């Protein structure tokens, strides 16, 4: 038996193919939603013994910024504002770099501060 995130794998979409005797699982055309924990469950014939094995699939991809910045942000003098830059789940090993008027901003300057979420 093959499962993804503890749910039986649905073969009806044509992207998942289980090989002869359920020994292999092939995932075709990987998409971000395929990320998760895949497991196979084997029952030994004529017994109540089960063997389980799991593997984590991490889908790598080009990061997509999912934050919508306002085109204009009005702030009163001496007030503060926070800009947030979020990426898709497939964004791994991503570094965010901030610029103001095409000049790179340095973290922890007197006027800027990075907040990690």
Secondary structure as GFF3:
##gff-version 3
##sequence-region A 1 117
A	DSSP	beta_strand	2	4	.	.	.	ID=ss1
A	DSSP	beta_strand	7	8	.	.	.	ID=ss2
A	DSSP	beta_strand	16	18	.	.	.	ID=ss3
A	DSSP	three_ten_helix	20	22	.	.	.	ID=ss4
A	DSSP	beta_strand	25	27	.	.	.	ID=ss5
A	DSSP	three_ten_helix	32	34	.	.	.	ID=ss6
A	DSSP	beta_strand	36	43	.	.	.	ID=ss7
A	DSSP	beta_strand	50	57	.	.	.	ID=ss8
A	DSSP	beta_strand	99	100	.	.	.	ID=ss9
A	DSSP	beta_strand	103	104	.	.	.	ID=ss10
###
